[in-house]
Amino acid sequence: MSRIGKKPIEISKGVDISIQNNTVEVKGPKGKLQWQYPADMTVIKTENEIVVTRPSDSKTHKALHGLTRMLIANMVQGVSVGYSKLLEIEGIGFSVELRGKSLFMNVGLSHPILFTPPEEITLSVPKNLNILISGIDKQKVGQVAAKLRLICPPEPYKGFGIRYQGEHIRRKAGKKVGVK
């Protein structure tokens, strides 16, 4: 049995879940999410928890079992608490500011970058060189963070660029002048 798949999902207070025709709809204080799970999986809702079961022990059913359970659990956590990622910007002359809902960034390129996020995602600049990405959908928060990081990925010689908070960048030694 899948270790992740066999764990029940606890429904927190203020979260309403409805299951109809292989579709899970989760409503909470932060918003509403909907997902259509694979037809082979069985999702059963009791009073305060959800249990996902699989029909057989085939390799695909085992994989779908854990995946289905985790995606539903992420939806429940997203509508009740939400998700966020923090990006750090490091570099001389690099700057970030929020203009409306869009980010205006100078990150060492020949032109400034204007990044507009999807509607479900909110961006904020808590410190001068930090970007906080938050939303209720874990996948979309991660996707926006990855897109922002791709604008100027951290380089290994001086460490300039956009990185996740706590990300370790493996540094390389620069050129060395040798004596002949």
ZIURKA-V376209 format. One line per field, one symbol per residue. burial: 1 if it has 9 or more other C-alpha atoms within 8 Angstrom, else 0. A space follows every 50 residues. Layout:
BEGIN
burial = ???
END
This chain:
BEGIN
burial = 00001101101000100010011111110101100010001110100011 11110000001101111111011111111101111111111001111100 11111110000110001000111010001111111111011101100110 011101001111110000000000000000
END
